[in-house]
Amino acid sequence: MTTAQTILNEIDREKVYGYLSLLSGSAGRIVISMAYFVAVANALSLEDFGLFATASATGVVLSRLAGFGFVSPLYRTATVRRRLIGIFTLGYLAAFVVSLPVVMAAALGFYWLVFSSGMGLSAFLLVMAAEIVLWRSAEIVIIVNNGLGRFATGAFMTIAGTAFRAIVALAFVFYGNNQLETWALLYMLANAASFLMFAIFYYPKTRFRWKPKAYIGRMRDAFSVSAAEVLFYLQMELDKILVLAVGGETTAGLYSIIMRLVDLTAMPIRAFNTMLVQIIMKNRGTIADVKKRILTEAMIAVISISGIIALVILLNIQPGILGNSISQASGFLYLVLLVPIFRNLVEYHAELLYGREQTFARAVILGLVGLFKAGLLIMLLTTMQGFFERALWLNGVFALLYILSAYATYGIALKLRDGSKEQA
């Protein structure tokens, strides 16, 4: 029996249906995200889009600090002990409130260091509220539904959230007031609408109970997850922040457009990661075999490069199909063909360790990858002057990050865990 057949035998019909539901959500989100992205990128100036995209990325990073990682116990509870959802929902809400002063202090620090010269404080705070408070809360509803196995519902909410953003983006285009402050307000309102709809109609009916004793034993896992999530998204989004700080607003705009196009091709991989984590939670030996690991990474690589090649072909045939602003950046897209492969594989390594509950190792590895990435990007931005050379060398940067992540994950973290189990 081949390795591929062995993996397929472990995936029952319910899991296949769940993955297809997640994938349908990703496909729908790609289409609507593209409409949203095209509208905003062409309505704002290249410089304002760079500022908005970087501020949004900063908000995504800080949203993982909100709640101090208590979303992890909530998700695990929804996956394996759903009757306790009400208890851990209140635990998450309490942790979220306690974390807000820390998150706001970090946000203001980012503003004064990176954004104060080009972006008004009011616009920045609106984007922070949209990402940290509203969209992160909407994501919690999606995460809980996925934990319950309601993947179709989760997929619908994912599409609906993106649709709200697309609608306000189109309204922004037709309104004609292409100011960053106006868009920041509309962006916050779109995320608010998503959260209210999800919370009212889709959060599972449960009995809410306050049990502090139940939370204490989960705090170590929660803090580890929070640290790992912040480090993961920091190393994912750090490039945007550094490009703005070192390269300026125009370079940040071009770079943000390219990476947004790359990010759109990663959505099917994230659907796969969601399913894989649940499988590993129930059977940690799923990816124990080396052949399975190689096959899984090969599948991710093929899907990743296929998506960006399709996008390059489309934009080569119709360069202006996505608008003038995007066409300025899309001409560089063929230079970063390998970036989605290595970027998605690093993300996969992090999800693999999370599924095996190696949250501390995950945090350490992501911290190392983030530091390594920061050093490489600063070196790239300061030594390479032209955008062509910078874009081309990004492939090498992400390749080195993948090598570090793969060695630390397979060569150290998994071996240490498996070795300790054998000794026990």
Secondary structure as the mmCIF struct_conf table of DSSP 4:
data_model
#
loop_
_struct_conf.conf_type_id
_struct_conf.id
_struct_conf.beg_label_comp_id
_struct_conf.beg_label_asym_id
_struct_conf.beg_label_seq_id
_struct_conf.end_label_comp_id
_struct_conf.end_label_asym_id
_struct_conf.end_label_seq_id
HELX_RH_AL_P HELX_RH_AL_P1 THR A 3 GLU A 10
BEND BEND1 ILE A 11 ILE A 11
HELX_RH_AL_P HELX_RH_AL_P2 ARG A 13 ALA A 43
BEND BEND2 LEU A 44 LEU A 44
HELX_RH_AL_P HELX_RH_AL_P3 LEU A 46 SER A 63
TURN_TY1_P TURN_TY1_P1 ARG A 64 LEU A 65
HELX_RH_3T_P HELX_RH_3T_P1 ALA A 66 GLY A 69
TURN_TY1_P TURN_TY1_P2 PHE A 70 PHE A 70
HELX_RH_AL_P HELX_RH_AL_P4 VAL A 71 VAL A 80
HELX_RH_3T_P HELX_RH_3T_P2 ARG A 82 LEU A 84
HELX_RH_AL_P HELX_RH_AL_P5 ILE A 85 PHE A 110
HELX_RH_PI_P HELX_RH_PI_P1 TYR A 111 PHE A 115
TURN_TY1_P TURN_TY1_P3 SER A 116 GLY A 118
BEND BEND3 MET A 119 MET A 119
HELX_RH_AL_P HELX_RH_AL_P6 LEU A 121 MET A 128
HELX_RH_PI_P HELX_RH_PI_P2 ALA A 129 TRP A 135
HELX_RH_AL_P HELX_RH_AL_P7 ARG A 136 GLY A 147
TURN_TY1_P TURN_TY1_P4 LEU A 148 GLY A 149
HELX_RH_AL_P HELX_RH_AL_P8 PHE A 151 TYR A 175
HELX_RH_AL_P HELX_RH_AL_P9 LEU A 180 TYR A 202
BEND BEND4 TYR A 203 TYR A 203
HELX_LH_PP_P HELX_LH_PP_P1 PRO A 204 LYS A 205
HELX_RH_AL_P HELX_RH_AL_P10 PRO A 212 ILE A 216
TURN_TY1_P TURN_TY1_P5 GLY A 217 ARG A 218
HELX_RH_AL_P HELX_RH_AL_P11 MET A 219 LEU A 242
HELX_RH_PI_P HELX_RH_PI_P3 VAL A 243 GLY A 247
HELX_RH_AL_P HELX_RH_AL_P12 GLU A 249 LEU A 264
TURN_TY1_P TURN_TY1_P6 THR A 265 ALA A 266
HELX_RH_AL_P HELX_RH_AL_P13 MET A 267 LYS A 282
TURN_TY1_P TURN_TY1_P7 ARG A 284 ILE A 287
BEND BEND5 ASP A 289 ASP A 289
HELX_RH_AL_P HELX_RH_AL_P14 VAL A 290 ILE A 317
BEND BEND6 GLN A 318 GLN A 318
TURN_TY1_P TURN_TY1_P8 PRO A 319 LEU A 322
HELX_RH_AL_P HELX_RH_AL_P15 ASN A 324 SER A 330
TURN_TY1_P TURN_TY1_P9 GLY A 331 PHE A 332
HELX_RH_3T_P HELX_RH_3T_P3 LEU A 333 VAL A 336
TURN_TY1_P TURN_TY1_P10 LEU A 337 LEU A 338
HELX_RH_AL_P HELX_RH_AL_P16 VAL A 339 GLY A 355
TURN_TY1_P TURN_TY1_P11 ARG A 356 GLU A 357
HELX_RH_AL_P HELX_RH_AL_P17 THR A 359 THR A 383
BEND BEND7 GLY A 386 GLY A 386
HELX_RH_AL_P HELX_RH_AL_P18 PHE A 387 ALA A 406
HELX_RH_PI_P HELX_RH_PI_P4 TYR A 407 ALA A 413
HELX_RH_AL_P HELX_RH_AL_P19 LEU A 414 GLN A 423
#
